[in-house]
Amino acid sequence: MGELYRSLARYYDVIYRARLERISQEIGFVERIFRNDARREVRRVLDIACGTGAPTLELVRRGYEVVGLDINEEMLTVARGKAQREELSVEFMLGDAAALDFQEEFDAVTMLFSSILYFDEDRINELFNSVIKALRTEGVFVADWSNLLFYRDEGPDVREEREGNEIVVTTTWREFENASQRLHLKHLVQIIHPDGEVKAFFTHENLNVYTAREMRLLAEKHFDEVRIYGDFQRASGECVETLARWNQRPSSLNASISLSFSSLFLTLKRTY
Ligand SMILES: C[S@@+](CC[C@H](N)C(=O)[O-])C[C@H]1O[C@@H](n2cnc3c(N)ncnc32)[C@H](O)[C@@H]1O
């Protein structure tokens, strides 16, 4: 992890413009999970690995009290600028999602756009512990990640976006390493100025890929209820219902995961 969230932070929303355009639909789905799975009213939300704040700010627009947290200051600078321009009241803070310093302060914790894939098995356990501490009783953790079963060995994807007087051309390769279950996500980002000058950046993200079953096994060590939902986008554009529910023990912690077409949504509940 480097260039994409540092030198390219100010271009992040341009590189992922298509995702930005569906943020309202995505957060609508997250709200639906809040209503289904949290056994308390969700008012205060912690958005971890918030990046440039796309989900954070959409939650604020919908009336939640939100804190956004990210490990890269450059991403937070962009997020703060956006909040200021829209005059939205939100706190953005620097921090590691796996070492949160909150004690039962939030009704919900969100972690969106596959950010959970930065965590390998050891770190994901630290992450779940850290999130549990931050959640109030009967609060909910909602995460999504790309579905391993959807990776195809395809050629590079090229996208061109205009940003002010610049053109940003992003070429993306996805290489899946079977033995280690890692996804190498590579971007070549070329920023073309009107005078013909071109700046080029190469980024390489090394992501941990989980099947729904693996995520469930990891999650149920920490939570009693795990739900997996389908992606918020189907061909019809409609949300899907809960597809699976496992492991309902009467005791302390609950978790939920969601199974999908191109992404997976996971919700984990703290119920003690
Ligand atoms: C794919 S981006 C997602 C950003 C945002 N959640 C969204 O939906 O647009 C992943 C983000 O995770 C952040 N990140 C990675 N590891 C982190 C960690 N240990 N703690 C906090 N943030 C982290 C990166 O800085 C980056 O902003």
The ligand as an SDF file (V2000), in Angstrom:
LIG
                    3D

 27 29  0  0  0  0  0  0  0  0999 V2000
  -10.0490    0.8640   -0.9690 C   0  0  0  0  0  0  0  0  0  0  0  0
   -9.7870    2.2760    0.0270 S   0  0  0  0  0  0  0  0  0  0  0  0
  -11.4350    2.4760    0.6520 C   0  0  0  0  0  0  0  0  0  0  0  0
  -11.7470    3.8480    1.1480 C   0  0  0  0  0  0  0  0  0  0  0  0
  -13.1800    4.0510    1.6480 C   0  0  0  0  0  0  0  0  0  0  0  0
  -13.5670    3.0670    2.6510 N   0  0  0  0  0  0  0  0  0  0  0  0
  -14.1900    4.0350    0.5300 C   0  0  0  0  0  0  0  0  0  0  0  0
  -15.1520    3.2750    0.6370 O   0  0  0  0  0  0  0  0  0  0  0  0
  -14.0400    4.8000   -0.4240 O   0  0  0  0  0  0  0  0  0  0  0  0
   -8.9000    1.5560    1.3760 C   0  0  0  0  0  0  0  0  0  0  0  0
   -8.5190    2.5320    2.4700 C   0  0  0  0  0  0  0  0  0  0  0  0
   -8.0410    1.7550    3.5900 O   0  0  0  0  0  0  0  0  0  0  0  0
   -7.0540    2.5230    4.2450 C   0  0  0  0  0  0  0  0  0  0  0  0
   -6.3410    1.6090    5.1560 N   0  0  0  0  0  0  0  0  0  0  0  0
   -5.5750    0.5490    4.8390 C   0  0  0  0  0  0  0  0  0  0  0  0
   -5.1100   -0.0720    5.9410 N   0  0  0  0  0  0  0  0  0  0  0  0
   -5.6140    0.6240    7.0000 C   0  0  0  0  0  0  0  0  0  0  0  0
   -5.5160    0.4770    8.4090 C   0  0  0  0  0  0  0  0  0  0  0  0
   -4.7710   -0.4900    8.9680 N   0  0  0  0  0  0  0  0  0  0  0  0
   -6.1840    1.3490    9.1910 N   0  0  0  0  0  0  0  0  0  0  0  0
   -6.9230    2.3540    8.6510 C   0  0  0  0  0  0  0  0  0  0  0  0
   -7.0390    2.5520    7.3220 N   0  0  0  0  0  0  0  0  0  0  0  0
   -6.4060    1.6940    6.4980 C   0  0  0  0  0  0  0  0  0  0  0  0
   -6.2460    3.1120    3.0990 C   0  0  0  0  0  0  0  0  0  0  0  0
   -5.4770    4.2120    3.5110 O   0  0  0  0  0  0  0  0  0  0  0  0
   -7.3790    3.4870    2.1280 C   0  0  0  0  0  0  0  0  0  0  0  0
   -7.8020    4.8160    2.3270 O   0  0  0  0  0  0  0  0  0  0  0  0
  1  2  1  0
  2  3  1  0
  2 10  1  0
  3  4  1  0
  4  5  1  0
  5  6  1  0
  5  7  1  0
  7  8  2  0
  7  9  1  0
 10 11  1  0
 11 12  1  0
 11 26  1  0
 12 13  1  0
 13 14  1  0
 13 24  1  0
 14 15  1  0
 14 23  1  0
 15 16  2  0
 16 17  1  0
 17 18  1  0
 17 23  2  0
 18 19  1  0
 18 20  2  0
 20 21  1  0
 21 22  2  0
 22 23  1  0
 24 25  1  0
 24 26  1  0
 26 27  1  0
M  CHG  2   2   1   9  -1
M  END
$$$$
